[in-house]
Amino acid sequence: MDQSAEIGIIGQGYVGLPLAMAFAKKFTVFGYDVCSETVERLRAGKSHIQDVTDEQLSRYLGKTYFPTSNPEDLRRCDFLIICVPTPLSEDKIPNLSYIKSACKTIKTILHPGQFVILESTTYPGTTDEVVVPILEETGLVAGSDFGVAYSPERVDPGNKKFPIDRVPTVVGGINPECTEVAAALYGSVVDQVVPVRDARTAEAVKMVENIFRNVNIALVNEMALIFERMGIDTWEVIDAAATKPYGFMPFYPGPGIGGHCIPLDPYYMSYRAKKYGFIPRFIETSGEINEFMKMHVVNLAERGLRQVGKRLYGARITVMGLAYKKNINDPRESPAIKIIEELANLGAEVRVYDPFVPSIRTRAGVFTSAGSVEEALSGAECAVFLVDHDVFRGISVETVKGLMASPVVVDGKNLFAGGKGIVYLGIGKGSY
């Protein structure tokens, strides 16, 4: 790939900014975002994404990386890569408004010879049926006047072992020539490219990856609910099963799933499957089980408080962990959101703490993190641990007992092994 090519990346968030840094090593990159505040922050050398340090940003800023909110800067780009959110509506219907908006922006500057790649997670058919028709409103023809391909993002926030350029990249174009060009582009900055037949296939790859995880997490969550009643430690069972050198892959239970993909992708696929006349029972059941785990956490808190003669109403409850997984500052779709809402709606006095997330917005209001573990637990009647941050693993049972008014601990991530002097209820820990 000719390194004189210029790349425009639309969306400078959790996917777009790390991708921009990867391409900026070899190409001139314009990082486009509609949020002027984000662009100004980037221009000042301040990264808002944990996986991109200020030092890394400054290395390329003004040299090969140029943040912008001006669509005209995209006109000069040879490749335009769309990295925008694909959320769900309240009734679990895919919301493609950000993709459509990005395509409408591109439409204003699109000219022959440019190449458009969609990276946003979405259901099979989006590239062909949504992206291409909008772009062809220019009168240009996709596949001949301009190129189009899909490449599913594979960003795992906080994963230092697999940064974006070390994860194999799947690409599928709307024709073989487009696949070849897209593969050459990504092949210049990532270790391995996996070309597939077409854009629909590439879109389906992303669905399968995350639905696989969703279904398996749901399976172990269901087993955890069963094993709790049987007095069996689910975590010990899974660790022992994982010693089998073939035919088993460990997944672990928890308080629900979060992030930008796993909670959403099953509903994207479910919606699309119904358009083809198929009811995806397995996929939807998995989503229901994982969603129920949030309520199960609330039920455990209520049960634990009852054991010390207290009610949920009026209880001082501290929620420990707001991010959707450990050691990151990303609260998107975090189980904590609905758990906090439910506890607050039931009349609990909710306090929160996360060393990475300063605050979290819920329908019960905005909750600001306490300043320390000690502040968070001091005087609490129940502590609900939702994330296995490393700092939480250093909290001893003695610390909990010394700080809390009535040490009721709900453990969603196998952080503790129980302990004398506390009421301990863990997901999948056989606490019945």
C-alpha positions in Angstrom: 0.0 0.0 0.0 1.3 3.4 -1.0 2.1 5.3 2.2 1.3 8.6 0.5 -2.4 7.6 0.8 -4.4 9.7 3.3 -6.8 8.2 5.8 -9.9 9.8 7.2 -11.3 8.1 10.3 -14.9 9.2 11.3 -15.4 8.9 15.0 -12.6 9.4 17.5 -13.8 7.2 20.3 -12.9 3.9 21.8 -12.3 2.4 18.3 -11.5 5.4 16.1 -8.8 6.9 18.1 -6.7 3.8 18.6 -7.2 3.0 14.9 -6.0 6.5 14.0 -2.9 6.0 16.1 -2.2 2.7 14.3 -2.5 4.2 10.8 -0.6 7.4 11.9 2.5 5.3 12.2 2.7 5.1 8.4 0.0 7.4 6.9 -1.4 10.9 7.2 -4.6 10.6 9.2 -7.5 13.0 9.7 -9.4 12.1 12.8 -12.9 13.4 12.3 -15.5 13.8 15.0 -18.7 15.8 15.2 -18.0 16.7 18.9 -16.0 19.9 18.8 -15.0 19.4 22.4 -13.4 16.1 21.6 -11.6 17.6 18.7 -10.3 20.5 20.7 -9.1 18.2 23.5 -7.2 16.1 20.9 -5.7 19.1 19.3 -4.4 20.1 22.8 -2.7 16.7 23.1 -5.1 15.3 25.6 -6.5 11.8 25.0 -9.9 10.8 26.3 -9.3 7.1 25.6 -7.5 5.0 28.2 -5.8 2.9 25.5 -4.2 6.0 23.9 -1.8 7.9 26.1 -1.1 11.6 25.8 2.5 10.7 24.9 1.3 8.5 22.1 -1.1 11.1 20.8 1.6 13.8 20.9 4.0 11.6 19.0 1.8 11.9 15.9 -0.2 15.1 16.5 0.5 17.8 13.9 2.8 15.4 12.1 0.7 12.5 10.7 -2.4 12.9 12.8 -4.8 15.8 12.5 -8.1 16.0 14.5 -10.9 17.8 12.7 -14.6 18.6 12.8 -14.6 20.0 9.3 -16.0 17.5 6.7 -14.0 19.3 4.0 -10.8 17.8 5.4 -12.2 14.4 4.4 -12.4 15.4 0.7 -8.6 14.9 0.4 -8.6 11.5 1.9 -8.2 8.3 -0.1 -9.8 6.1 2.5 -12.7 6.9 4.8 -13.2 4.6 7.8 -16.4 4.8 9.8 -16.0 4.1 13.5 -19.2 5.4 15.1 -21.5 3.9 17.8 -24.3 1.5 17.0 -26.5 1.5 20.1 -29.9 0.0 20.8 -33.2 1.8 21.4 -35.1 1.2 24.6 -37.0 -1.7 23.0 -33.8 -3.4 21.8 -34.1 -2.2 18.1 -30.8 -1.4 16.3 -30.1 2.3 16.0 -28.1 2.9 12.8 -28.6 6.7 13.0 -24.8 7.3 13.6 -23.9 5.2 10.6 -26.4 6.9 8.4 -25.2 10.3 9.6 -21.6 9.4 8.9 -22.6 8.3 5.4 -24.5 11.5 4.7 -21.4 13.5 5.8 -19.2 11.4 3.4 -21.8 11.9 0.6 -21.1 15.7 0.7 -17.5 15.2 -0.2 -17.4 11.8 -2.0 -15.6 11.7 -5.3 -14.4 9.0 -7.7 -11.4 7.0 -6.5 -12.2 7.2 -2.7 -12.7 4.1 -0.6 -15.2 3.8 2.3 -14.9 1.2 5.0 -17.4 0.6 7.8 -16.0 -0.8 11.1 -19.0 -0.2 13.3 -20.6 -3.3 14.7 -23.8 -4.1 13.0 -26.0 -6.8 11.5 -25.2 -8.6 8.2 -26.5 -6.5 5.3 -25.8 -3.0 6.7 -23.0 -2.2 4.3 -25.0 -3.3 1.2 -28.4 -2.0 2.2 -27.7 1.1 4.2 -24.2 2.4 3.5 -24.1 1.9 -0.3 -27.5 3.3 -1.1 -26.8 6.6 0.8 -23.4 7.0 -0.9 -24.8 6.2 -4.3 -27.2 9.1 -4.0 -24.2 11.1 -5.3 -24.7 9.4 -8.7 -21.5 7.5 -8.2 -21.5 3.7 -8.4 -20.2 1.6 -5.5 -17.6 -0.9 -6.6 -16.5 1.0 -9.7 -16.5 4.7 -9.0 -15.6 4.2 -5.3 -14.7 1.3 -3.1 -16.7 -0.1 -0.2 -15.8 -2.7 2.4 -16.6 -3.8 5.9 -14.0 -4.6 8.6 -15.4 -5.4 12.1 -13.6 -3.6 14.9 -11.8 -5.8 17.3 -10.9 -3.4 20.1 -10.7 -4.8 23.7 -10.3 -1.8 26.0 -7.5 -2.2 28.5 -6.0 -5.2 26.9 -2.3 -4.5 26.7 -1.5 -7.9 25.3 -3.5 -7.4 22.2 -3.4 -3.8 21.0 -5.3 -3.0 17.8 -2.4 -3.7 15.4 -1.7 -7.2 16.9 -5.3 -8.5 16.5 -6.0 -10.2 13.1 -8.3 -8.0 11.0 -11.2 -9.4 9.0 -12.1 -7.6 5.7 -14.8 -8.2 3.2 -15.6 -5.9 0.2 -18.7 -5.6 -1.9 -16.7 -7.2 -4.7 -13.4 -9.1 -4.8 -11.5 -6.0 -5.9 -12.7 -4.1 -2.9 -11.7 -6.9 -0.6 -8.2 -6.9 -2.1 -7.8 -3.1 -1.7 -9.1 -3.1 1.9 -6.9 -6.1 2.8 -3.9 -4.2 1.4 -4.7 -1.1 3.5 -5.0 -3.0 6.8 -2.1 -5.3 6.0 0.2 -2.3 6.1 -0.5 -1.6 9.8 -1.7 -4.9 11.4 0.1 -8.2 11.8 -2.5 -10.3 10.0 -5.4 -9.7 7.6 -8.2 -12.3 7.1 -10.1 -11.7 3.8 -13.6 -13.1 3.5 -16.0 -13.5 0.7 -17.9 -10.3 1.0 -19.1 -7.5 3.4 -22.0 -9.6 4.7 -19.7 -12.4 5.7 -17.4 -9.9 7.5 -20.5 -8.4 9.3 -21.6 -12.0 10.3 -18.1 -12.7 11.7 -18.5 -9.9 14.3 -22.0 -11.2 15.2 -20.7 -14.7 15.8 -17.7 -13.6 17.8 -19.8 -11.8 20.4 -22.9 -13.9 20.4 -20.6 -16.9 21.1 -19.4 -15.1 24.2 -22.9 -14.0 25.2 -24.3 -17.5 25.0 -21.4 -19.1 26.9 -21.6 -16.4 29.6 -25.3 -17.0 29.9 -24.7 -20.8 30.2 -22.3 -20.4 33.1 -24.6 -17.8 34.7 -27.5 -20.3 34.5 -25.2 -23.0 36.0 -24.2 -20.5 38.7 -27.8 -20.0 39.7 -28.3 -23.7 39.9 -25.1 -24.4 41.8 -25.9 -21.7 44.3 -29.0 -23.7 45.3 -27.0 -26.9 45.4 -24.3 -25.5 47.6 -21.6 -25.9 44.9 -18.9 -23.3 44.2 -19.3 -22.6 40.4 -15.8 -21.0 40.2 -14.1 -24.1 41.5 -16.1 -26.2 39.1 -15.1 -24.1 36.1 -11.4 -23.9 37.1 -11.3 -27.7 37.5 -13.1 -28.2 34.1 -10.6 -25.9 32.5 -7.8 -28.4 33.2 -9.2 -30.6 30.4 -6.8 -29.9 27.5 -9.5 -30.1 24.8 -13.2 -29.5 24.2 -13.7 -26.9 26.9 -13.2 -23.1 27.2 -13.7 -21.4 30.5 -16.2 -18.7 30.9 -17.2 -17.3 34.3 -20.4 -16.0 35.9 -21.0 -12.4 36.9 -23.5 -9.6 37.6 -24.4 -9.1 33.9 -22.5 -8.1 30.8 -21.4 -4.7 29.6 -19.3 -2.9 27.0 -20.0 -1.8 23.4 -20.5 -5.2 21.8 -21.6 -8.3 23.8 -24.8 -6.8 25.3 -25.8 -5.3 22.0 -24.8 -7.7 19.2 -27.2 -10.5 20.1 -30.1 -8.1 19.6 -28.7 -6.8 16.3 -28.6 -10.4 15.1 -32.0 -11.2 16.6 -33.6 -8.3 14.9 -32.1 -9.2 11.5 -33.0 -12.9 11.9 -36.7 -12.0 12.4 -36.5 -10.0 9.1 -35.7 -13.4 7.5 -38.6 -15.1 9.2 -36.6 -16.9 11.9 -37.1 -16.7 15.7 -33.7 -16.7 17.3 -34.8 -18.4 20.6 -31.3 -19.4 21.8 -29.9 -15.9 21.3 -32.8 -14.2 23.0 -32.8 -16.6 25.9 -29.1 -16.0 26.5 -29.8 -12.2 26.6 -32.6 -12.7 29.1 -30.4 -14.8 31.5 -27.5 -12.3 31.4 -30.0 -9.5 32.0 -31.5 -11.3 34.9 -28.1 -11.5 36.7 -28.5 -7.8 37.5 -31.7 -8.4 39.4 -30.1 -11.5 41.0 -27.4 -9.2 42.5 -30.2 -7.0 44.0 -31.9 -10.1 45.4 -28.6 -11.2 47.0 -28.2 -7.8 48.6 -31.8 -8.0 50.0 -31.2 -11.6 51.3 -27.9 -10.6 53.0 -29.5 -7.6 54.7 -32.3 -9.7 55.9 -29.8 -12.0 57.6 -28.7 -9.1 59.8 -32.2 -7.9 60.5 -32.3 -5.0 58.0 -34.4 -4.1 55.0 -33.3 -2.9 51.6 -35.4 0.2 52.0 -33.2 2.8 53.8 -30.1 0.6 53.8 -26.7 2.2 53.1 -25.4 0.2 50.1 -22.1 0.8 48.4 -21.7 -0.4 44.8 -18.0 -1.2 44.2 -17.1 -1.0 40.5 -18.8 1.1 37.8 -16.8 0.0 34.7 -18.0 -2.9 32.6 -14.8 -4.9 33.3 -11.7 -4.7 35.4 -9.0 -2.0 35.3 -10.6 0.2 32.7 -12.5 3.5 32.8 -15.3 2.5 30.4 -18.8 2.3 31.9 -20.7 1.7 28.7 -23.6 -0.7 29.3 -22.1 -1.6 32.7 -24.3 -3.8 34.9 -23.8 -1.2 37.6 -26.2 1.2 35.9 -29.3 -1.0 36.2 -28.2 -2.4 39.6 -27.9 1.1 41.0 -31.2 2.2 39.5 -33.0 -0.8 41.0 -31.4 -0.4 44.5 -32.3 3.4 44.4 -35.8 2.7 43.2 -36.3 0.2 46.1 -35.3 2.9 48.6 -31.7 2.1 49.3 -29.2 4.9 50.0 -26.7 4.2 47.3 -23.0 5.2 47.3 -20.6 4.2 44.6 -16.8 3.7 44.1 -14.6 3.0 41.2 -10.9 4.1 41.0 -11.2 4.5 37.2 -14.7 5.9 36.7 -15.4 9.3 38.4 -19.2 9.2 38.0 -21.9 7.3 36.3 -25.2 8.4 34.8 -28.4 6.4 35.6 -32.1 7.0 35.4 -32.0 7.4 39.2 -29.5 10.3 38.8 -25.8 10.8 38.4 -23.7 9.0 41.1 -20.2 10.3 41.8 -17.5 8.0 43.0 -16.2 8.2 46.5 -12.6 9.2 46.9 -11.2 6.0 48.3 -12.1 2.4 49.3 -12.2 3.6 52.9 -14.6 6.4 52.2 -16.8 4.1 50.1 -17.1 1.4 52.7 -17.2 3.5 55.8 -20.6 3.0 57.6 -22.0 1.0 54.7 -24.5 -1.8 55.6 -23.9 -3.7 52.4 -21.1 -3.7 49.8 -21.9 -5.0 46.3 -18.7 -5.8 44.3 -19.4 -5.9 40.6 -15.9 -5.6 39.0 -12.7 -7.4 39.8 -10.4 -4.4 39.7 -7.0 -5.4 40.9 -7.3 -2.8 43.7 -10.4 -4.6 44.9 -8.5 -7.9 45.2 -6.3 -6.3 47.8 -9.2 -5.5 50.1 -9.2 -7.9 53.1 -12.1 -9.2 55.0 -10.7 -7.5 58.1 -10.8 -4.1 56.3 -14.4 -4.7 55.3 -15.4 -5.6 58.9 -13.6 -2.6 60.3 -15.2 -0.1 58.0 -18.7 -1.3 57.5 -21.6 -0.8 59.9 -23.0 -4.3 59.2 -20.6 -6.2 56.9 -22.9 -7.7 54.3 -20.9 -8.5 51.2 -22.3 -9.4 47.8 -19.5 -10.7 45.6 -20.2 -10.7 41.9 -16.6 -11.6 40.7 -15.2 -14.2 43.1 -13.1 -11.6 45.0 -13.4 -13.1 48.4 -13.7 -16.6 49.9 -16.1 -15.6 52.6 -14.8 -14.9 56.1 -15.8 -14.9 59.7 -17.7 -11.9 60.9 -19.3 -11.0 57.6 -22.5 -12.1 55.8 -21.2 -13.3 52.5 -23.2 -14.0 49.4 -21.4 -14.6 46.1 -22.7 -15.3 42.6 -22.3 -19.0 42.0 -20.8 -19.5 45.4 -23.3 -21.9 46.9 -24.5 -19.5 49.5 -28.0 -21.0 49.9 
